[in-house]
Amino acid sequence: MFQNLGVQLYTIRDYMKDPEIADVAFAKLAHLGYTEAHTAGCEFDPALFAELLKKHGIRIIGTHYDVNEILNNPEKTMEIHRMWGTKNVGIGGFFRSTVAEIREFIDNYNRAAEIYSREGFRLTYHHHHYEFARVDGYRTMMDLLVDELDPVNTSFVADTCWLSAGGADVCEWLEKLRGRIDILHLKDIKPYYDDNGKVTQTMTEIGNGNIYWDGVLETAEKIGVKHYIVE
């Protein structure tokens, strides 16, 4: 079983806008036992951000970063990620609704990934549920991403909640992405009745929803996931 447990800092986004408040939040995360973090933006000085995490023994293992900076300003992006001590440079998703738009994104991301790979970095893609909508009557955006993103220079940040919300079998997709997932986001999903009496679903804490966690963690261990990130 994995030894290190991480947290997606989007979870505490309201505490990430000011370094003094972030310092207190990082101390609390460390007290709870978190030793790794996946970023979701940074609203103050990146060097101070890294310093505060290091102060509390929390290591950055990957990022959700600005896609325009990744594509158009690779040197600065790599400089900041070196400061943060991670080789995983990523985005939190990229909505496109047509095959042409998706392929344009994939081409741009693959070209950038080749540049980053020369310096030892790997670009990552975190999906949501919309990638599982069909875009040409048969294939989904996720199908295109899996088939056409460079499997060497890019990887996926799989997300248990969004896989389930997209109608995918979580364990099946973890197997399908074997060797292409270094980071796994852990969050649950549950159905509930809204104010109009209609059943909808929402993300929730691990164990408070319907995801089969024993199977998910067993599969993740089997396929070699390196970082387990709670959101």
Residue frames as a rotation matrix with the C-alpha (Angstrom) as fourth column:
MET 1
0.580 0.814 0.000 0.00
0.814 -0.580 0.000 0.00
0.000 0.000 -1.000 0.00
PHE 2
0.213 -0.493 0.844 1.18
0.379 -0.754 -0.536 3.54
0.900 0.434 0.027 -0.72
GLN 3
-0.196 -0.443 -0.875 3.12
0.976 -0.001 -0.218 5.37
0.096 -0.897 0.432 1.98
ASN 4
-0.914 -0.194 -0.357 2.56
0.236 -0.969 -0.078 9.03
-0.331 -0.156 0.931 1.04
LEU 5
0.045 0.973 0.226 -0.80
0.980 0.001 -0.198 10.76
-0.193 0.231 -0.954 0.83
GLY 6
-0.909 -0.400 0.118 -1.22
0.417 -0.868 0.271 14.03
-0.006 0.295 0.955 -1.01
VAL 7
0.024 0.910 -0.415 -3.83
0.613 -0.341 -0.713 16.73
-0.790 -0.237 -0.566 -1.30
GLN 8
-0.223 0.044 0.974 -5.07
0.865 -0.452 0.218 18.76
0.450 0.891 0.063 -4.26
LEU 9
-0.818 -0.231 -0.526 -4.72
0.508 -0.719 -0.475 22.35
-0.268 -0.656 0.706 -3.06
TYR 10
-0.632 0.723 0.280 -7.96
-0.151 -0.469 0.870 23.26
0.760 0.507 0.406 -4.83
THR 11
-0.016 0.607 -0.795 -9.53
0.758 0.525 0.386 21.65
0.652 -0.596 -0.469 -1.77
ILE 12
0.137 -0.008 -0.991 -8.35
0.865 -0.486 0.123 24.62
-0.482 -0.874 -0.060 0.32
ARG 13
-0.196 -0.252 0.948 -8.53
0.872 -0.486 0.051 27.24
0.448 0.837 0.315 -2.45
ASP 14
0.723 0.553 0.414 -10.14
0.317 -0.798 0.512 29.84
0.614 -0.239 -0.753 -0.17
TYR 15
0.860 -0.458 -0.224 -6.99
0.144 -0.203 0.968 29.79
-0.489 -0.865 -0.109 1.98
MET 16
0.179 -0.829 0.530 -4.52
0.899 0.357 0.254 30.09
-0.400 0.431 0.809 -0.90
LYS 17
0.640 0.172 0.749 -4.84
0.597 -0.724 -0.345 33.79
0.483 0.668 -0.566 -1.71
ASP 18
0.676 -0.401 0.618 -2.63
-0.591 -0.796 0.131 35.15
0.439 -0.454 -0.775 1.06
PRO 19
-0.086 -0.801 -0.592 0.73
-0.172 0.598 -0.783 33.70
0.981 0.035 -0.189 2.24
GLU 20
-0.716 -0.176 0.676 0.01
-0.671 -0.096 -0.735 34.18
0.194 -0.980 -0.049 5.94
ILE 21
0.270 0.884 0.382 -3.26
-0.892 0.379 -0.247 32.28
-0.363 -0.274 0.891 5.72
ALA 22
0.623 -0.108 -0.775 -1.68
-0.469 0.741 -0.481 29.66
0.626 0.663 0.411 3.43
ASP 23
-0.488 -0.870 0.071 1.04
-0.521 0.225 -0.823 29.13
0.700 -0.439 -0.563 6.04
VAL 24
-0.433 0.435 0.790 -1.61
-0.812 0.192 -0.551 28.21
-0.391 -0.880 0.270 8.62
ALA 25
0.636 0.736 -0.233 -3.43
-0.755 0.530 -0.386 25.98
-0.160 0.422 0.893 6.12
PHE 26
0.245 -0.638 -0.730 -0.25
-0.462 0.585 -0.666 24.10
0.852 0.501 -0.151 5.20
ALA 27
-0.712 -0.477 0.515 0.49
-0.659 0.199 -0.726 23.55
0.244 -0.856 -0.456 8.90
LYS 28
0.045 0.830 0.556 -2.97
-0.822 0.347 -0.452 22.00
-0.568 -0.436 0.698 9.29
LEU 29
0.714 0.184 -0.675 -2.47
-0.622 0.610 -0.492 19.76
0.321 0.771 0.550 6.25
ALA 30
-0.279 -0.905 -0.322 0.84
-0.486 0.422 -0.765 18.54
0.828 -0.058 -0.558 7.64
HIS 31
-0.615 0.120 0.780 -0.82
-0.761 0.171 -0.626 17.85
-0.208 -0.978 -0.014 11.00
LEU 32
0.475 0.873 0.108 -3.43
-0.767 0.471 -0.437 15.75
-0.432 0.125 0.893 9.18
GLY 33
0.204 -0.502 0.841 -0.63
0.063 0.864 0.500 13.67
-0.977 -0.049 0.208 7.65
TYR 34
0.960 0.138 0.244 -0.38
0.249 -0.018 -0.968 15.02
-0.130 0.990 -0.052 4.12
THR 35
0.162 -0.980 -0.117 3.16
0.294 -0.065 0.954 14.94
-0.942 -0.189 0.277 2.73
GLU 36
-0.762 -0.363 0.537 2.49
0.600 -0.084 0.795 15.77
-0.244 0.928 0.282 -0.95
ALA 37
0.012 0.770 -0.638 0.50
0.078 -0.636 -0.767 18.41
-0.997 -0.040 -0.068 -2.81
HIS 38
-0.381 0.027 0.924 -0.86
0.923 0.061 0.379 18.96
-0.047 0.998 -0.048 -6.28
THR 39
-0.784 0.007 -0.620 -1.22
0.155 -0.966 -0.206 22.66
-0.600 -0.258 0.757 -7.05
ALA 40
0.065 0.815 0.575 -4.24
0.995 -0.007 -0.103 24.45
-0.080 0.579 -0.812 -8.53
GLY 41
0.502 0.008 0.865 -2.76
0.334 -0.924 -0.186 27.85
0.798 0.382 -0.467 -9.29
CYS 42
-0.145 -0.584 -0.798 -0.74
0.987 -0.139 -0.078 30.19
-0.065 -0.799 0.597 -7.13
GLU 43
0.658 0.560 0.503 -1.93
0.597 -0.795 0.105 33.69
0.459 0.232 -0.858 -6.23
PHE 44
0.889 -0.453 -0.072 1.22
-0.327 -0.735 0.594 34.90
-0.322 -0.504 -0.801 -4.50
ASP 45
0.219 -0.898 -0.383 4.98
-0.976 -0.209 -0.066 34.77
-0.021 0.388 -0.922 -5.08
PRO 46
0.742 0.127 -0.659 5.91
-0.320 0.930 -0.180 31.29
0.590 0.344 0.731 -6.40
ALA 47
-0.301 -0.927 -0.226 9.17
-0.084 0.262 -0.961 31.24
0.950 -0.270 -0.157 -4.43
LEU 48
-0.621 0.161 0.767 7.37
-0.778 -0.242 -0.580 31.98
0.093 -0.957 0.275 -1.16
PHE 49
0.512 0.846 -0.150 4.73
-0.844 0.527 0.095 29.39
0.159 0.078 0.984 -2.07
ALA 50
0.409 -0.453 -0.792 7.45
-0.037 0.859 -0.510 26.75
0.912 0.238 0.334 -2.40
GLU 51
-0.626 -0.722 0.295 9.15
-0.272 -0.153 -0.950 27.90
0.731 -0.675 -0.101 0.78
LEU 52
-0.216 0.631 0.745 5.97
-0.976 -0.144 -0.161 27.61
0.006 -0.762 0.647 2.86
LEU 53
0.768 0.492 -0.411 5.23
-0.523 0.851 0.042 24.09
0.371 0.183 0.911 1.62
LYS 54
0.065 -0.841 -0.537 8.80
0.083 0.540 -0.837 22.99
0.994 0.010 0.105 2.31
LYS 55
-0.543 -0.224 0.810 8.58
-0.683 -0.443 -0.581 24.52
0.489 -0.868 0.087 5.80
HIS 56
0.111 0.718 0.687 5.74
-0.938 0.304 -0.167 22.11
-0.329 -0.626 0.707 6.58
GLY 57
-0.613 -0.505 0.607 7.28
-0.358 0.863 0.356 19.07
-0.704 0.001 -0.710 4.91
ILE 58
0.446 0.811 0.379 4.89
0.148 0.350 -0.925 19.00
-0.883 0.468 0.036 1.95
ARG 59
-0.648 -0.758 0.074 6.34
0.100 0.012 0.995 18.23
-0.755 0.653 0.068 -1.48
ILE 60
0.229 0.672 -0.704 4.81
-0.732 -0.358 -0.580 19.44
-0.641 0.648 0.410 -4.75
ILE 61
-0.383 -0.341 0.858 4.39
0.157 0.892 0.425 16.45
-0.910 0.297 -0.288 -7.07
GLY 62
-0.545 0.225 0.807 2.55
0.835 0.063 0.546 18.13
0.072 0.972 -0.223 -9.94
THR 63
-0.792 0.202 -0.576 0.60
-0.008 -0.947 -0.321 21.19
-0.610 -0.250 0.752 -10.98
HIS 64
0.294 0.762 0.577 -2.50
0.936 -0.108 -0.335 22.57
-0.193 0.638 -0.745 -12.57
TYR 65
-0.487 -0.628 -0.606 -0.93
0.398 -0.778 0.486 25.47
-0.777 -0.005 0.629 -14.43
ASP 66
0.274 0.582 -0.766 -2.01
-0.382 -0.665 -0.642 28.04
-0.883 0.468 0.039 -17.01
VAL 67
0.464 -0.053 0.884 -2.25
0.622 0.731 -0.283 26.37
-0.631 0.681 0.372 -20.42
ASN 68
0.962 -0.112 0.249 -1.23
0.118 -0.652 -0.749 29.55
0.246 0.750 -0.615 -22.26
GLU 69
0.508 -0.826 0.246 1.91
-0.822 -0.379 0.426 29.80
-0.259 -0.418 -0.871 -20.15
ILE 70
0.230 -0.387 0.893 2.70
0.000 0.918 0.398 26.14
-0.973 -0.091 0.211 -20.77
LEU 71
0.589 0.100 0.802 2.29
0.733 0.354 -0.581 26.50
-0.342 0.930 0.135 -24.53
ASN 72
0.784 -0.129 0.607 3.74
0.346 -0.721 -0.601 29.97
0.515 0.681 -0.521 -25.05
ASN 73
0.438 -0.643 0.628 6.23
-0.760 -0.638 -0.123 30.53
0.480 -0.424 -0.768 -22.23
PRO 74
0.782 -0.044 -0.621 7.96
0.163 0.977 0.137 27.19
0.601 -0.208 0.772 -21.62
GLU 75
-0.249 -0.967 -0.058 11.23
0.331 -0.029 -0.943 28.59
0.910 -0.254 0.328 -20.22
LYS 76
-0.495 0.134 0.858 9.52
-0.707 -0.636 -0.309 30.59
0.505 -0.760 0.410 -17.48
THR 77
0.608 0.794 0.009 7.15
-0.685 0.518 0.512 27.69
0.402 -0.318 0.859 -16.77
MET 78
0.524 -0.485 -0.700 10.03
0.369 0.870 -0.326 25.26
0.767 -0.088 0.635 -16.37
GLU 79
-0.529 -0.735 0.424 11.91
-0.047 -0.474 -0.879 27.73
0.847 -0.485 0.216 -14.17
ILE 80
-0.101 0.583 0.806 8.96
-0.939 -0.325 0.117 27.94
0.330 -0.745 0.580 -11.77
HIS 81
0.845 0.461 -0.273 8.48
-0.376 0.873 0.310 24.16
0.381 -0.159 0.911 -11.75
ARG 82
0.023 -0.899 -0.438 12.18
0.347 0.418 -0.840 23.64
0.938 -0.133 0.321 -11.00
MET 83
-0.599 -0.182 0.780 11.72
-0.532 -0.637 -0.557 26.01
0.598 -0.749 0.285 -8.06
TRP 84
0.272 0.823 0.499 8.77
-0.956 0.174 0.235 23.90
0.106 -0.541 0.834 -6.93
GLY 85
-0.539 -0.654 0.531 10.74
-0.727 0.679 0.098 20.67
-0.425 -0.333 -0.842 -7.33
THR 86
0.176 0.651 0.738 8.37
-0.005 0.751 -0.661 18.87
-0.984 0.112 0.135 -9.70
LYS 87
-0.880 -0.471 -0.068 8.72
-0.115 0.072 0.991 17.53
-0.461 0.879 -0.117 -13.24
ASN 88
-0.430 0.814 0.391 4.96
0.895 0.441 0.068 17.16
-0.116 0.379 -0.918 -13.75
VAL 89
-0.885 0.139 -0.445 3.61
-0.172 -0.984 0.035 20.26
-0.433 0.107 0.895 -15.52
GLY 90
-0.721 0.626 0.295 -0.10
0.693 0.648 0.317 20.09
0.007 0.434 -0.901 -16.15
ILE 91
-0.764 0.599 0.242 -3.50
-0.499 -0.785 0.367 21.60
0.409 0.160 0.898 -16.77
GLY 92
-0.761 0.509 0.402 -6.78
-0.246 0.346 -0.905 21.01
-0.600 -0.788 -0.138 -14.99
GLY 93
-0.014 0.756 0.654 -8.76
0.694 0.478 -0.538 20.38
-0.720 0.446 -0.531 -18.16
PHE 94
-0.798 -0.247 -0.550 -9.41
-0.221 -0.729 0.648 22.02
-0.561 0.639 0.527 -21.54
PHE 95
0.022 0.932 0.362 -12.97
0.238 0.347 -0.907 22.10
-0.971 0.106 -0.214 -22.87
ARG 96
-0.733 -0.092 -0.674 -13.40
-0.615 -0.334 0.714 21.68
-0.291 0.938 0.188 -26.62
SER 97
0.000 0.905 0.426 -16.55
-0.410 0.388 -0.826 20.41
-0.912 -0.175 0.370 -28.32
THR 98
0.857 0.277 -0.434 -15.54
-0.501 0.260 -0.825 19.50
-0.116 0.925 0.362 -31.89
VAL 99
0.751 -0.594 0.288 -13.06
0.588 0.801 0.117 16.99
-0.300 0.081 0.950 -33.24
ALA 100
0.419 -0.603 0.679 -11.16
0.517 -0.456 -0.724 19.75
0.746 0.655 0.120 -35.06
GLU 101
0.547 -0.177 0.818 -10.81
-0.578 -0.787 0.217 21.82
0.605 -0.592 -0.532 -31.88
ILE 102
0.882 -0.202 0.425 -9.72
-0.239 0.585 0.775 18.81
-0.405 -0.785 0.468 -29.85
ARG 103
0.645 -0.662 0.382 -7.13
0.764 0.575 -0.294 17.79
-0.025 0.482 0.876 -32.43
GLU 104
0.448 -0.479 0.755 -5.77
0.066 -0.824 -0.562 21.34
0.892 0.302 -0.337 -32.56
PHE 105
0.681 -0.168 0.713 -5.28
-0.726 -0.281 0.627 21.23
0.095 -0.945 -0.313 -28.80
ILE 106
0.854 -0.352 0.382 -3.66
0.187 0.894 0.406 17.79
-0.485 -0.276 0.830 -28.96
ASP 107
0.568 -0.666 0.483 -1.23
0.663 0.023 -0.748 18.92
0.487 0.745 0.455 -31.67
ASN 108
0.408 -0.392 0.825 -0.24
-0.376 -0.895 -0.239 21.99
0.832 -0.213 -0.513 -29.67
TYR 109
0.748 -0.077 0.659 0.12
-0.641 0.172 0.748 20.01
-0.171 -0.982 0.079 -26.45
ASN 110
0.840 -0.455 0.295 2.22
0.481 0.877 -0.016 17.31
-0.252 0.155 0.955 -28.10
ARG 111
0.436 -0.703 0.561 4.57
0.384 -0.419 -0.823 19.91
0.814 0.574 0.087 -29.61
ALA 112
0.418 -0.246 0.874 4.97
-0.723 -0.673 0.157 21.56
0.550 -0.698 -0.459 -26.23
ALA 113
0.912 -0.021 0.409 5.47
-0.276 0.704 0.654 18.18
-0.302 -0.710 0.637 -24.52
GLU 114
0.694 -0.701 0.162 8.42
0.644 0.505 -0.574 17.48
0.321 0.503 0.803 -26.80
ILE 115
0.198 -0.599 0.776 10.05
-0.161 -0.801 -0.577 20.76
0.967 -0.011 -0.255 -25.76
TYR 116
0.515 0.069 0.855 9.50
-0.838 -0.171 0.518 20.05
0.182 -0.983 -0.031 -22.07
SER 117
0.994 -0.091 0.059 10.74
0.076 0.973 0.217 16.48
-0.078 -0.211 0.974 -22.36
ARG 118
0.434 -0.889 0.145 14.19
0.290 -0.015 -0.957 17.71
0.853 0.457 0.252 -23.44
GLU 119
-0.310 -0.499 0.809 14.56
-0.598 -0.559 -0.574 19.18
0.739 -0.662 -0.125 -19.95
GLY 120
-0.921 -0.137 -0.364 13.15
0.115 0.798 -0.591 16.12
0.371 -0.586 -0.720 -18.19
PHE 121
-0.657 0.745 0.116 9.58
-0.554 -0.372 -0.745 17.40
-0.512 -0.553 0.657 -17.73
ARG 122
-0.841 0.503 0.199 6.31
0.530 0.697 0.483 15.66
0.104 0.512 -0.853 -18.57
LEU 123
-0.728 0.661 0.184 3.05
-0.628 -0.750 0.210 17.41
0.277 0.037 0.960 -19.42
THR 124
-0.879 0.476 0.004 -0.04
0.405 0.752 -0.520 16.11
-0.251 -0.456 -0.854 -17.65
TYR 125
-0.634 0.762 0.128 -3.74
-0.386 -0.456 0.802 16.31
0.670 0.459 0.583 -18.45
HIS 126
-0.893 0.444 0.077 -6.44
0.084 0.332 -0.939 16.18
-0.442 -0.832 -0.334 -15.76
HIS 127
-0.732 0.672 0.109 -9.85
0.231 0.095 0.968 15.22
0.641 0.734 -0.225 -17.10
HIS 128
-0.639 0.695 0.330 -13.35
-0.678 -0.306 -0.669 16.07
-0.364 -0.651 0.666 -15.96
HIS 129
-0.226 0.633 0.740 -16.61
0.213 0.774 -0.597 14.38
-0.951 0.023 -0.309 -17.01
TYR 130
0.542 0.534 -0.649 -17.19
-0.446 -0.472 -0.761 16.36
-0.712 0.702 -0.018 -20.21
GLU 131
-0.417 -0.764 -0.493 -14.36
-0.867 0.170 0.469 14.49
-0.274 0.623 -0.733 -21.96
PHE 132
-0.834 0.137 0.534 -16.69
0.124 0.990 -0.060 11.45
-0.537 0.016 -0.843 -21.97
ALA 133
0.308 0.900 -0.309 -19.34
-0.211 -0.252 -0.944 13.13
-0.928 0.356 0.112 -24.13
ARG 134
0.050 -0.254 0.966 -19.34
0.827 0.553 0.103 11.83
-0.560 0.793 0.237 -27.70
VAL 135
-0.130 -0.221 -0.967 -18.01
-0.154 -0.958 0.240 14.38
-0.979 0.180 0.091 -30.17
ASP 136
-0.678 -0.101 -0.729 -18.55
-0.723 -0.090 0.685 12.64
-0.135 0.991 -0.012 -33.50
GLY 137
0.302 0.900 -0.315 -21.46
-0.892 0.383 0.241 10.30
0.338 0.208 0.918 -32.79
TYR 138
0.728 -0.101 -0.679 -19.17
0.136 0.991 -0.002 7.52
0.673 -0.091 0.735 -31.61
ARG 139
-0.157 -0.894 -0.419 -15.88
0.770 0.155 -0.619 8.65
0.618 -0.420 0.664 -30.08
THR 140
0.852 0.328 -0.408 -15.49
0.521 -0.612 0.595 10.84
-0.054 -0.720 -0.692 -27.03
MET 141
0.710 -0.640 0.295 -12.97
-0.539 -0.763 -0.358 13.59
0.454 0.095 -0.886 -26.37
MET 142
0.408 -0.558 0.723 -11.32
-0.686 0.336 0.646 11.18
-0.603 -0.759 -0.245 -23.94
ASP 143
0.717 -0.128 0.685 -10.95
0.424 0.861 -0.283 8.59
-0.553 0.493 0.672 -26.70
LEU 144
0.823 -0.403 0.400 -9.14
0.218 -0.425 -0.878 11.14
0.524 0.810 -0.262 -28.86
LEU 145
0.561 -0.631 0.535 -6.90
-0.813 -0.542 0.214 12.24
0.155 -0.555 -0.817 -25.99
VAL 146
0.478 -0.357 0.802 -5.94
-0.302 0.791 0.532 8.64
-0.825 -0.496 0.270 -25.19
ASP 147
0.718 -0.125 0.684 -5.31
0.593 0.624 -0.509 7.76
-0.363 0.772 0.522 -28.82
GLU 148
0.637 -0.344 0.690 -3.46
0.544 -0.434 -0.719 10.90
0.546 0.833 -0.089 -29.89
LEU 149
0.808 -0.463 0.364 -1.65
-0.588 -0.668 0.456 12.46
0.032 -0.583 -0.812 -26.93
ASP 150
0.060 -0.897 -0.438 2.02
-0.539 0.340 -0.771 11.44
0.840 0.282 -0.463 -26.89
PRO 151
0.863 0.385 -0.328 2.14
0.017 0.627 0.779 8.45
0.505 -0.677 0.535 -24.49
VAL 152
0.117 -0.908 -0.403 5.80
0.873 0.287 -0.394 9.08
0.473 -0.306 0.826 -23.65
ASN 153
-0.770 -0.548 0.327 5.93
0.408 -0.817 -0.409 12.83
0.491 -0.181 0.852 -23.06
THR 154
-0.355 0.709 0.610 2.46
-0.739 -0.612 0.281 13.25
0.573 -0.351 0.741 -21.55
SER 155
-0.883 0.201 -0.424 0.47
0.378 0.839 -0.391 11.52
0.277 -0.506 -0.817 -18.83
PHE 156
-0.008 0.961 0.277 -3.05
0.058 -0.277 0.959 11.64
0.998 0.024 -0.053 -17.40
VAL 157
-0.942 0.008 0.336 -4.15
-0.335 -0.119 -0.935 12.78
0.032 -0.993 0.115 -13.98
ALA 158
-0.470 0.800 -0.373 -7.07
0.305 0.544 0.782 10.40
0.829 0.254 -0.499 -13.53
ASP 159
-0.782 0.315 0.538 -9.90
-0.607 -0.580 -0.544 11.49
0.141 -0.752 0.644 -11.25
THR 160
-0.927 0.375 -0.025 -12.20
0.371 0.901 -0.223 8.95
-0.061 -0.216 -0.974 -9.60
CYS 161
-0.286 0.860 -0.423 -15.14
0.199 -0.379 -0.904 11.33
-0.937 -0.343 -0.063 -9.20
TRP 162
-0.085 0.239 -0.967 -15.05
-0.786 -0.613 -0.082 12.64
-0.612 0.753 0.240 -12.76
LEU 163
-0.928 -0.186 -0.323 -14.62
-0.343 0.767 0.543 9.16
0.147 0.614 -0.775 -14.22
SER 164
-0.712 0.702 -0.014 -17.76
0.604 0.602 -0.523 8.08
-0.358 -0.381 -0.852 -12.42
ALA 165
-0.100 0.686 -0.721 -19.64
-0.041 -0.727 -0.686 11.28
-0.994 -0.040 0.101 -13.30
GLY 166
-0.394 -0.136 -0.909 -18.76
-0.863 -0.286 0.417 10.72
-0.317 0.948 -0.005 -16.96
GLY 167
0.670 0.742 -0.023 -20.39
-0.720 0.641 -0.264 7.28
-0.181 0.193 0.964 -16.86
ALA 168
0.097 -0.734 -0.672 -17.07
-0.618 0.485 -0.619 5.45
0.780 0.475 -0.406 -17.02
ASP 169
0.908 0.020 -0.419 -16.08
0.261 0.755 0.601 2.37
0.328 -0.655 0.681 -15.04
VAL 170
0.757 -0.619 0.207 -13.35
-0.646 -0.664 0.375 3.71
-0.095 -0.418 -0.903 -12.75
CYS 171
0.246 -0.698 0.673 -11.30
-0.233 0.631 0.740 0.53
-0.941 -0.339 -0.008 -12.49
GLU 172
0.568 0.011 0.823 -11.64
0.710 0.499 -0.497 -0.24
-0.416 0.866 0.276 -16.20
TRP 173
0.914 -0.200 0.353 -10.31
0.078 -0.767 -0.637 3.18
0.398 0.610 -0.685 -17.12
LEU 174
0.552 -0.778 0.299 -7.43
-0.689 -0.224 0.689 2.96
-0.469 -0.587 -0.660 -14.67
GLU 175
0.208 -0.431 0.878 -6.47
0.309 0.881 0.359 -0.29
-0.928 0.196 0.317 -16.40
LYS 176
0.758 0.158 0.633 -6.91
0.650 -0.089 -0.755 1.31
-0.063 0.983 -0.170 -19.81
LEU 177
0.820 -0.450 0.354 -4.49
-0.326 -0.875 -0.357 4.08
0.471 0.177 -0.864 -18.83
ARG 178
0.837 -0.547 0.004 -1.94
0.361 0.558 0.748 1.70
-0.411 -0.625 0.664 -17.30
GLY 179
-0.055 -0.969 0.242 1.52
0.968 0.008 0.252 3.25
-0.246 0.248 0.937 -17.57
ARG 180
-0.401 -0.034 0.915 0.04
0.547 -0.811 0.210 6.69
0.735 0.584 0.344 -18.30
ILE 181
0.711 0.597 0.372 -1.11
-0.004 -0.525 0.851 7.68
0.703 -0.607 -0.371 -14.79
ASP 182
-0.498 -0.840 -0.215 1.43
0.350 0.032 -0.936 8.98
0.794 -0.541 0.278 -12.28
ILE 183
-0.965 0.204 0.165 -1.11
-0.255 -0.583 -0.772 11.01
-0.062 -0.786 0.615 -10.28
LEU 184
-0.469 0.860 -0.200 -4.57
0.586 0.473 0.658 9.85
0.661 0.191 -0.726 -9.18
HIS 185
-0.705 0.344 0.620 -7.17
-0.576 -0.788 -0.217 12.21
0.413 -0.510 0.754 -7.71
LEU 186
-0.722 0.434 -0.538 -9.31
0.589 0.794 -0.151 10.65
0.362 -0.426 -0.829 -5.02
LYS 187
-0.799 0.588 0.130 -12.77
-0.549 -0.624 -0.556 12.05
-0.246 -0.515 0.821 -4.41
ASP 188
-0.731 0.590 0.343 -16.17
0.501 0.805 -0.318 10.44
-0.464 -0.061 -0.884 -4.10
ILE 189
-0.824 0.563 -0.061 -19.51
-0.449 -0.584 0.676 11.11
0.345 0.585 0.734 -5.81
LYS 190
-0.795 0.606 0.021 -23.04
0.423 0.579 -0.697 10.64
-0.435 -0.545 -0.717 -4.54
PRO 191
-0.503 0.730 0.462 -26.60
0.421 -0.260 0.869 11.09
0.755 0.632 -0.177 -5.85
TYR 192
-0.774 0.364 -0.519 -29.06
0.433 -0.294 -0.852 13.34
-0.463 -0.884 0.070 -4.04
TYR 193
0.129 0.896 0.425 -32.45
0.988 -0.152 0.019 14.98
0.082 0.417 -0.905 -4.52
ASP 194
-0.861 -0.395 0.320 -32.31
0.396 -0.916 -0.067 18.66
0.320 0.069 0.945 -5.45
ASP 195
-0.827 0.526 -0.198 -34.89
-0.173 -0.573 -0.801 21.27
-0.535 -0.629 0.565 -4.41
ASN 196
-0.241 0.753 -0.612 -37.13
-0.970 -0.183 0.157 20.25
0.006 0.632 0.775 -7.31
GLY 197
0.431 0.421 0.798 -37.14
-0.565 0.815 -0.125 16.59
-0.703 -0.397 0.590 -6.33
LYS 198
0.853 -0.210 -0.478 -34.87
-0.362 0.422 -0.831 15.57
0.377 0.882 0.284 -9.21
VAL 199
0.758 -0.643 0.107 -31.95
0.375 0.564 0.736 13.22
-0.534 -0.518 0.668 -8.62
THR 200
0.768 -0.641 -0.005 -28.59
-0.385 -0.456 -0.803 14.77
0.512 0.618 -0.596 -9.40
GLN 201
0.659 -0.600 -0.454 -25.06
0.725 0.669 0.167 14.06
0.203 -0.439 0.875 -8.20
THR 202
0.815 -0.434 0.385 -22.26
-0.466 -0.885 -0.012 15.89
0.345 -0.169 -0.923 -6.48
MET 203
-0.070 -0.907 -0.416 -18.67
0.054 0.413 -0.909 15.34
0.996 -0.086 0.020 -5.44
THR 204
0.827 0.351 0.439 -18.19
-0.428 -0.113 0.897 14.45
0.365 -0.929 0.057 -1.80
GLU 205
0.070 -0.836 0.544 -15.67
-0.983 0.036 0.180 13.20
-0.170 -0.547 -0.819 0.73
ILE 206
-0.502 -0.359 -0.787 -14.09
-0.526 0.849 -0.051 9.78
0.686 0.389 -0.615 0.30
GLY 207
-0.933 0.181 -0.312 -16.40
0.331 0.772 -0.543 7.16
0.143 -0.609 -0.780 1.77
ASN 208
-0.564 0.758 -0.327 -19.44
-0.116 -0.464 -0.878 9.44
-0.818 -0.458 0.349 1.65
GLY 209
-0.051 0.509 -0.859 -20.45
-0.968 -0.235 -0.081 8.38
-0.244 0.828 0.505 -1.87
ASN 210
0.772 0.550 0.319 -20.78
-0.435 0.823 -0.366 5.29
-0.464 0.144 0.874 -4.01
ILE 211
0.335 -0.714 -0.615 -17.30
-0.778 0.159 -0.608 4.65
0.532 0.682 -0.502 -5.41
TYR 212
0.983 -0.032 -0.180 -15.94
0.101 0.914 0.392 1.17
0.152 -0.403 0.902 -4.67
TRP 213
0.636 -0.754 0.163 -12.68
-0.769 -0.636 0.057 2.23
0.060 -0.162 -0.985 -3.00
ASP 214
0.308 -0.544 0.781 -11.23
-0.247 0.747 0.618 -1.21
-0.919 -0.383 0.096 -2.31
GLY 215
0.568 -0.025 0.823 -11.34
0.696 0.547 -0.464 -1.98
-0.439 0.837 0.328 -6.03
VAL 216
0.949 -0.197 0.246 -10.03
-0.016 -0.810 -0.587 1.46
0.315 0.553 -0.772 -7.05
LEU 217
0.518 -0.795 0.316 -7.03
-0.816 -0.348 0.461 1.36
-0.257 -0.496 -0.829 -4.73
GLU 218
0.300 -0.381 0.874 -6.22
0.087 0.924 0.373 -2.25
-0.950 -0.036 0.311 -5.59
THR 219
0.730 0.021 0.683 -6.28
0.676 0.126 -0.726 -1.40
-0.101 0.992 0.078 -9.30
ALA 220
0.905 -0.386 0.181 -4.25
-0.336 -0.907 -0.253 1.78
0.262 0.168 -0.950 -8.81
GLU 221
0.356 -0.795 0.490 -1.55
-0.610 0.200 0.767 -0.11
-0.708 -0.572 -0.414 -6.94
LYS 222
0.379 -0.143 0.914 -1.50
0.437 0.899 -0.040 -2.79
-0.816 0.415 0.403 -9.63
ILE 223
0.749 -0.027 0.662 -0.99
0.644 -0.205 -0.737 -0.31
0.156 0.978 -0.136 -12.48
GLY 224
-0.131 -0.984 -0.118 1.75
0.980 -0.110 -0.165 1.62
0.150 -0.137 0.979 -10.71
VAL 225
0.666 0.383 0.640 0.17
0.273 -0.924 0.268 4.92
0.694 -0.004 -0.720 -9.67
LYS 226
-0.337 -0.925 -0.178 2.85
0.613 -0.072 -0.786 6.96
0.714 -0.374 0.591 -7.89
HIS 227
-0.995 -0.048 0.091 0.88
-0.023 -0.760 -0.650 9.74
0.100 -0.649 0.755 -6.18
TYR 228
-0.264 0.938 -0.226 -2.50
0.872 0.332 0.360 9.54
0.413 -0.102 -0.905 -4.44
ILE 229
-0.965 -0.153 0.214 -4.09
0.107 -0.971 -0.213 12.96
0.240 -0.183 0.953 -4.14
VAL 230
-0.316 0.879 -0.356 -7.20
0.910 0.176 -0.375 13.65
-0.267 -0.443 -0.856 -2.05
GLU 231
-0.918 0.137 0.371 -9.53
0.012 -0.928 0.372 16.39
0.396 0.346 0.851 -3.27
